[in-house]
Structures are given as structure tokens and as C-alpha cells.
Amino acid sequence: MNVNNWIENIIQSPMRYAIPIMTHPGIELLRKTVKGAVQNGEIHAQAIKALSDKYPSKASTVIMDLTVEAEAFGCKISFPENDMPHVIGNLVDASNVETLEVPSLTAGRVPQYLKANRLAAEMISDRPVFAGAIGPFSLAGRLFGMSEIMISCYLETEIVELLLEKCTQFLLSYCIELKQTGCGGIIIAEPAAGLLSNDDCMQFSSVYVKQIIEAVQDEQFMIVLHNCGNTGQCTNAMLHTKAKAYHFGNAINMVQTLEQCPDDVLVMGNINPVGILQMMTPTEVESQTESLLEDTARFSNFVLSTGCDVPPNVDTKNIQAFYNALSKYNQKH
């Protein structure tokens, strides 16, 4: 796939498209558990395939699992049966960052995620598959502790930067290997950067993300940079990375964010996956989705998406309502 052509076709098309970050409904279609999917690459890939068969997403996405890379470094992980895994405790502090070893790609569940992406890319031929990886600052926060790293950014800057270099070294290797699976791109999830000011986001996130992008992004492979952007204050730092697409969480104002972004890159977002997709009725989901599409109508580079990963146990009627709103909008316009 030539991703430049794929992006241009989306921007030039009179149609609007959707790429929700969504895998859990596919796991449920298979009657499997979340624990099974995040530990078994074949189940994971089958869930992605099931969704690609059922819904007209412009691209398929893997689970946004922000524990895989932390586990590879050595973090302890809890695995609930039907919820996402989470990191238990901190792995490092300022005293032992220097001795922290960068893991190989055989550590933890990395091989299973490589397998999931490879199988999904082999099974799905009508749209790109987007792999997933955590961003450097978010990974560092998982290893060091978020409260601790937010303080240490100012008090122990050199230690934080050393940790970020090690995280980036591992993520770069991982992204290069993900590229070899046949995927069309990677969604780099950097939610913790949304806690930073624009200047701090540049120093502790964007410069490291940019290293990865410069090494792996080309005409056949794209990076989608995801940032929750709690107030949209770090959008400029995100744009510095030169990703081909940006994905924003539901906390930001989508129109204001689109106004800051170049019109030749894709900008995705930002239906609340919990507050709207999980908690509202199908009628309300359809109304909220239609409103977002109408509000963003003048931006041809906007792609409808969820603000983050669709959680487990979302009613399929609500997912269909999301797509119904898109279909109605396209028919009307």
C-alpha cells in the first residue's frame, strides 16, 4: 500500500470515513476473553479480522495495550479475564535507571503481538492494518511511575532523559519489526504527553517520537500519533514529529484542533468511547456522532474515530449507531 496515495484519496474524497480504535467487540464476537486475546496472537488477529468483516472501517486496528512494552522491560502485569491488563508498581527509580537493560523483542508478550499483526495483515487485504505501540514518555511513566516522572522531569532531568533514550531504543526496534509484519502503519499511543505543556511535550516526548518516525515512516508505512491532549496544549509539539496522521482523545475540542493541523495530514477523533459509546443509547450515540461530523464538515482531512480504544462490553447496537451516523451524513452530503 502506498500510504501517501491512501491519505490523499481520503482527503480528496467527498465521502467521510471512520477508523475507530476498536478490537474488544471482535473478541466478544469470537466469545473469547480479553486475557486470552492479549496473551495469544492468533485470537487477537481473529478478533481484528472479525471486525473487518462486520464493519466498514477504513483501516483495522489492534488492541491499544499499553502494558506490552513495560512487561518486556520487566514490569509485573495483572491480567483480568475481561478487562485490559495493567502494570503493578514501578520498575525503576532514579537510582537504577542507568543499569536498566533494554530488552530484546523476544521478551514478554512481544512475540504474540508481532504474530497478531502479521496474521491480521495476511488475513485482511481490503484495508491497511494499523499496529500499536506505546510512546516513549508514556512507557517511561509506566516504568518510573507517572507521579514520580512528572516531578523528576524538573528535578532529575538527566535521569528522565536517559530513561527516555532507553525506551526509544526499544520502541524503535519494535516498530521496525512491526513494519516487517505487513502492517500499513502504527498507532503510537502517547497519552501521558497530554499531561505536559507544549514545551515539555517537545522536550520529553516529541523529540523521541520524531526519531522513531524518521526511521520507519515512508511511502509504504505511516505513523498515527495518538495523544489524549487534555486541553490541546501540546498540539504544536505533536505536529513537530511530522507523523502522517494525528489521533486525539475526547477531551479536546476537535474543531479547534483541526484548525491547528495542516490540511495534508489526517486528523482523527474523538467520540468518547466510554461516555458516549458505552454509556449512551443508540439514538444518543448516533446524534453525538452526527454532531461531530457536522461540526467538522469543512475539514476534508478529518477521519471519524473514537477518542481512545473502545472498551469491552459496548453494545453492538451502539457501534452500529456510530456507523449509521456516518452513512446518513454521507448520504446527506
Buried (B, 14 or more C-beta within 10 A) or exposed (E): BEBBEBBEEBBEEEEBBBBBBBBBBBBBBBEBBBBBBBBBBEBBBBBBBBBBEBBEBBBBBBBBBBBBBBBBBBBEBEBEEBBBBBBEEBBBBBEEBEEBEBBEBEBBBBEBBBBBBBBBBEBBEEBBBBBBBBBBBBBBBBBBBBEBBBEBBEEBEEBBBBBBBBBBBBBBBBBEBBBEBBBBBBBBBBBBBBBBEBEBBBBBBBBBBBBBBEEBBEEEBBBBBBBBBBEBBBBBBBBBBBBBBBBBBBBBBBBEBBEEBEEEBBBBBBBBBBEBBBEBEBEEBBBBBBEBBEBBEEBEBBBBBBBBBBBBEBBEEBBBBBBBBBEBBBEEE
